[in-house]
Amino acid sequence: MARFPVRLALACLLSAWTAPPALIGQTIPIRTVPVASGDQFLTLPSAALGMGGVSLALDDSLADPWSNPAKGVFISEPALMSAPTFYGISEHRGAGRTFPVAAFFRGEAWFGGAALALQQIENDDGEAFWIRPQWDGPANRLSDASARNLYVQGFVGWEVGPGPWSVGVELSAASLDAVDGVDLLYVNAEDIEQSGSTSDVRLGLFRNGDRERLSFVFLYDRVSMIHDVTYVDIRWDTISWEPGIERRVEENLDQTRTWGAHFAYDRELEAPGWRLGTSATLNRKSHPKIPNYEIQNIPRDPGTTWAYEVGVGVSRSRGPTRFGLDVLLQPIWSDTWQEADTLVTAGSGDVLRPGDKTIENEFFFTNVVLRAGIAHDLRRFGLRAGLEVRSYDYQLEQQNHLESSFREQDEAWMEWSPTLGATARFSDVELRYSGRLTTGTGRPGVVWTDQAVAARAEMADFIVAPQAPLTLQEATVVTHQVAVRVPIR
């Protein structure tokens, strides 16, 4: 097995930072570690959340206009919305609170929406071995306990003449002081300062036919983050043989660029109440700069990813009851590499010049996602339940040109997310609760060091080429969302 730590690729992709479950299919998350992470990027309400996120053959009145701005054609009246969201990770491994406000607007032929969200991210309670307990030392800095993120989003669209087509454009931006889980990727750091931004542009097209509907989304996303990581080095004085402490700061850049296209089609079937939905998604991701995380300790070199998703779903609506089922397959190919900075002689005697690849990693993923949900709505009250299961499976092939070595590694795990929901409707307000519990994740490490690593799971990409078979300290993530919708009349 190669002695060099291997490549960590695909740093944080946040192209769906405001995405409810209906938007997840437009950006394909990539994971090589079973990380317990929270719902940091769940900043807007979704009617499908309590039903396990079922979306291919069922409408989502709250999330659809945000997933495809052209679907704002279904906005019937102006409305104000808010969806406070809270999540926590067991064993005090982090938490988050989000307070969003949003609004829908409607004109004769145009429609639009805008949203703003404030968020507080609480850091992991774990401490490095050299830090004294809080009661036996100076008070912790406020920035060490929590961080603030700000999200803004807006879309506008038009009906194209009297026909069934509509078009919409959506712009998103975020100012981020923290991405959940990044602090755990630098497990030996004394302090981590995160800063950066994301931006996202989407074009949506939608055709609403009598029995069938077509949806297209094209997107471009940019992520630019900076991690200023402070380390404490213990050095021994060669004369007195007494230990001394030196602090050093490393700057890590995290940059990802994503082009994506998403197509969805659904239609009514001959059987009453039944509907069939299909979808296809393509993401092409480039990674100009990748952080130098501790688990791999390799200079920040580029990588590329081609990610695909195909899905099929069915639903049945009969009276006050609705049922939906989604099946999605995600084949993904990712290549990452390390480049030589200077002339270096490989173990075989070959001379590698600056820019030559010294280590190459090839990942192949065959992920599967299953979702099922049921809803029963009466005139004023409704109940929802659902289940989402994600199966991750990948193969890693690593070629080390410095040592003329080759190794393979296979990893697989499953994550289970049962959900519950309830609604209450009154003459001038709609209340909605959604809850989700995720198991099968935790704090992963590798066999011989058990060095912990973590990352944002649902909407971000962290591809860790592990140094050895993975280990897992299990944890659970619990999420609560309370949504309020008030029509403007």
N, C-alpha and C positions, 0 to 999 in steps of 0.2 A: 504494500500500500504506500502511496506517496506520502513523504514526510511533510510536504508543503501543505498548509491549509488551503482549501479550495475556494472557488469563486462564489461570492454573494452577488447575485445580479438582480436587476429589476427593482430598484428602490421604489419609493412610494408612488404609486399611481393613484391620483385622487380625482380622476376625471368624472367620477359620479359622486362628488362630495355631498350633494344635496339629495342623493337618490333614495327614494323609497324602493320597495321590492320590485315594482314594475320596471325600474330603470336598470336594475342589475344586469339584465341580459344584454344591454347595449355596451357595457364594459365588462370584460371577462376577468375576474380576479384569479391570481396565480399564487399558489402557496406550496411550499415544500416542507413546512413545519406545522404541526397541529397547535396553533397558538390560541390561547384564551384571550380574546380582545373584545372590546365593547362596541356599541353601536354609535361610534363617534359621528359618522356621516349620515345617520338617520335624523335629518333635520326638518322633514316635512311629513305631514300625515299621509297615511295610506289605508284605504278600506280593505286591502288584501292582507295587511300584516297579521291580523288575527286569524286569517285562514291559511297560514303557512306560506304566504306570498304567492299563491296561485294567480296567474295573470294571463296565460296564453289564450284562454277561451272564455275569460270572464272580464268584464269591465271593472275599472277602478275609478270611481267618480272623483276621488281626491288626488290620486297620483297620476292619472293618464295625461293631463295637460302639462305636467312637469316632465314626464318621460318622453313625450313627443309634443312639441309646442303646437303643431298643427291640430292636435286633438282638442285644443281649446275651443274648437267649434261646438263642442258639447256643453260649454258653459251656458247655462240658461239665464242666470241673473248674477249681478255683482254680489260678492260676499267677502267677509273677513274671516280669517282662520288663524288658529294658533294650536300648537301641538307640543307642549312641554314634554321632554323626554329625559328619562333618568336610567342609567345603567350602572351596574356594579359587578366587579369580578371577585370571586371568593378568595379567602385568605388575604384580604386587604391588598389586592394586586392592582388596584386602580379603579377609578369611577369617573363618571362624566355627567354633566347637567347641561341641557340645551333648552333655550327659550326662543322659539321662532315666532314670527308674525308674518302673515301672508295675506294677499288679497287677489281676488279674481275680478276682472272688468269685462264688460260686454257692451258692444255697440251694435249698430244695424248690420254691418258686414265684417267688423273687426272684433278682436278679442285679445285679452292679455292678462298677465299676472306678474306680481312682484313679491319678493320675500326677503326678509332679513332675519338672521339668527345670531344670537350671542351664546357662547359656549364656555363652560369651565371644565377643564380636564384636571383631575387629581392624579398625582403621581403615585407610583408604587411605594408602599410603606417600607420596603426593604432598605437596608443600610449597608454600606461597605464596611469591611471589618475594621478599618482604622477610624471610623466615625464614632464618637462617644454617644451614649444615650442622651436623648433630648434634655432630661432633667439634670444631667451632670456636665453640661457644657453650654455654649452660647445658643441663643434661640435661632431656630432655622430661618433662613431668608424666606420671604413670602413667595418669591419666584420658584423656590424649591418645592413648595407644597402644591401649587396649582398654576395653571396657565390659561390665558384667554384666547379664544379664536373668534373670528368674525366672518360671517358668510353673507353674501348678497347674490341675488338671482332675479332675472326678469325675462319675460318672453312676450312676444307680440305676434299676431297672426291674422290672416284674412281668408275669407271664403273667395274662391276663384269663380267669379260670375255666379250664375244660378246652379252650376253643376255640382257634382258630388265632391270635388277636390277642394282642399284647403292647404295652406302653407303657413309655416311659422318659423321664427328665428328666436333662439334663446342664448343669453349671455350669462355666464356665471363667473364669480371671482371669490377668492377667500384670502384672508390674512391670517396666517397660522403661527402661533407661538408654541404649539405642541402637536405632535401626531402620536396618538396612543400607542405605546409599546416600543417606541424608538429608544427610550431610556434603558430598556432591558437588553438592547442589543450592544450597549456599552457597559457591561456588567461591572467592570473594574474602574469605571470613571468616578471621580469625585463630584463632578458637576457637568451638566449638559445644557447648553443654551441653544434652543431651536428658534429659527426664524425663517420666514419665506412666504411664498404666495402660490396660488394656483389660478389658472384661468381656463375657461372652457367656452367653446362656440359650437352651437348645434343648429342644423337646418333640418326641419321636419316637413314631410309631405304625408297627406292622409286622404284616402278616398273612401267615402261612406256610401256603399251601394245599398240596394234593397235587401239583399240577403248575404252579401259578402263585403269585407272591408280589407283595404291594403294600407300598410304603414311603412314609411321609410324614414330613417334617421341617419344623418351624416354628422360626424363630430371631429373636432380637433382639440386636443387638450395639452396644456403645458404645466409642468410641476417644477418649481425651483425652490429648493430648501437649502439651508445652511445649518450644519451641526458644529457648534464650537464645543469641543470636548476637552475637559480639564482632567489630567491624570496626576496622581501623586506617586513619585518615584522615591523609593528608599535607597539611599546610597551610603556606603560605609567609608568613613574616613580612614585612609590607609595608614595614618600615623597614630591616631588615638583609638581607632577601631570603635568609634561611636557612630550610631546611625544618624543620618541627616535626611531631611525631606526636601525634595525639589518638585515644583509644579511645572507642568508643561501643557500647552494648549494646542490641540490639533483641530484644524478646520476641515470638515468633510462636506463636500458638495453633493447634493441629491437632485438629479435632473432626469426627467422622463418626458418624452414627447409621444403622443398617441394619435394615430389616425384610425377612425372606426366607421363602420357601416352596419346598419341593422335593418332587417326586413322582417315584417310580420304579416300574416294573412289569417283571417278567420272567416267562417261562414256558418250559416244555419244548415243543419242536416234535415233530411226528410222526416226523421222521427221527431215528433213534437217536443220542444224544450231542449233538444240537444244541439250543441255547437262544437265545431272542431277548429282548433287554432294551431298554427305552425309558425316557426321563426327561424331565422338564420342570421348569425352575427360574425363579423370579421374585425379583428383588432390587429394593427401593426404597430409595435412599440419599439422605440429606440431609446437608448439609455446613454447619453453622452457622458454623464458623470454618475458614479455609483459610490456611496459612502464606504469607507474603509472600516467595516464593522469588525469587532474583535474576534468573532468566531472564524473569520477567514483571513484577516490581516494581509490583504493583497492590495497593491496600489489600485486606484480607481480607474479602471479601464472600461471600455464600452461593451454593450451587448445588444442583441436584437431578439424580438419575439414575434411569432405569428400564432395568434390564438383564434380558434374557431369554436362556434357553438351552434348546434342544431337542436331544435326542440319541437315537441308535439304535445298538445293538450286537448282535453275534452271537458265539457261542462254540461250540466243539466239543471234547468230551472223549471220548477213545477210548484205553482202557488207561491207560498212564502218561503220555500226552501230552495237553496242553490248548492250545488256540489261541483267541485272542480278538481282536476288532476293534471299535473305537468310532468313530463319526462324530458330531461335535457342531457345531451352528451357534449363533452368539451375536449376535443383533441387539441393539444398545444405543443408547439415546438419552440424551444428557446436555446440560443447559443450565447455563451458568455466566454470571455477570454481575458488573459493577462498579457500585456505587451512589455517587452524589454525596454528599459530606459537607456541602457548603455550596452556596449559590446559584452557578451557573456558566452562562455564556453560550456556547452551542454556535456552531460556525462558521456555521450557517444563521441565527443570530440568535435562535433559541429559547432560553428560559431554563429550565434544568433545576433543579428544587428538590431539597433533601436527600431522599434515598431514591429518586430517579428513577434509572433505569438509564442509565449513560453508555456502557458497552460490553456487548454481548451476544454470547456464543459458543454455537453449536449444533453438537454433534458427533453424527455417525451412524456406528456401527461395524457391520461385517459380518465378524466373526471366524469362523474355522473351525479346529477341532481334530481331528486324526486320531491314533488310537493303535492299535498292533498289537503283540501279544506272543505268545510261545510258551513253554511250560514242559514239561520232561520229568523226571518223578520216578520214581526207583527206590525200593527199600525204604528205603535209608538216605541216598541222595544224590540231588540234583536240580540241574538247570541251567535258567536262564532267560535270555531275550533279548527285547528289544522296541525300539520306536521311537515317539516322540511328535513330531508336527509341528504347530506353531501358526502360523497365518496371520493377521496383523493387517492390517486395512484400514479406514481411516476417512476421512470428509470433515468439514472444518471450515468453517463459515460464520460470519464475524464482522461484526457491525454496530457501527460506531463512531459513536455519536450526537453526540459532541463535534466530530468532523470531518466528519460526514455522509458517511462512506465505508463501503464494503463490500468484503470480499475473501473468497476461497475458497482452500482448501489441501487437497490429497489426499496421504496418506502410506500406504505399505504395506511390509511386510517379513515374512520367515518365520524361525522359530526351529526348529532341529533338535536333538532330544535322544535319542540312542541310549542304551540301558541294557543292563546285564548283571547276572546274579545267580546265586547258588549256595546250596544248602542242604545241611546235614548233620544227620541225626537219630540220636540215641542213646537209650538206654533212659530217661534222666532229664534230657535236655537237647536243645534244638534250636538250631542255629546257622544264621544266615542273613546273607549278604552281598549288598548291592545297590550298584551304581555307576551314575552318570549323568554324561554330558558334554553340555553345551549350547553350541551355536554359533549364529551369526546375530545375536548381541547385541554390545554393547560400550559405549563411552562416547559418547553422542550429543551433538551440539551443533547450532548453526545456521550457515548458510553464511557470513554476513559477520563474525560474531564468533567462531565456533567455540567458544562458551562451553559448557563441559561440564555436563551434567545427568545425574542417575541416580536410580533409585528401585527400591524393592522390586518385583519383577516378578510373582511368582506369587500371593502372597496379599494384596498391598496395591494401592491405587489411587493413581496419580498421573496426572492428565490435564493435560498441558502443551499449551496452545495456542501452538504455536511461532511465533516472530517471522518465520521464513523457512524455506525447505526444510531438512530435517534433514541433518546429516552424521553419520558413524559411524567411530570408531576401534575396530576389532573386538577382541573378547576372548572367552575361553572360560571356562566355569564347570565345575569338576569336583567331584563330590560322592561321598562314600563313607559307607555306613552298615553297621554290623555289629550285628545283632540277636541277642539271646539270650533264649530262653524256657525256663523251668524250672517244671514242674508241681509243685503243692503236694499231696503225697499222704501 
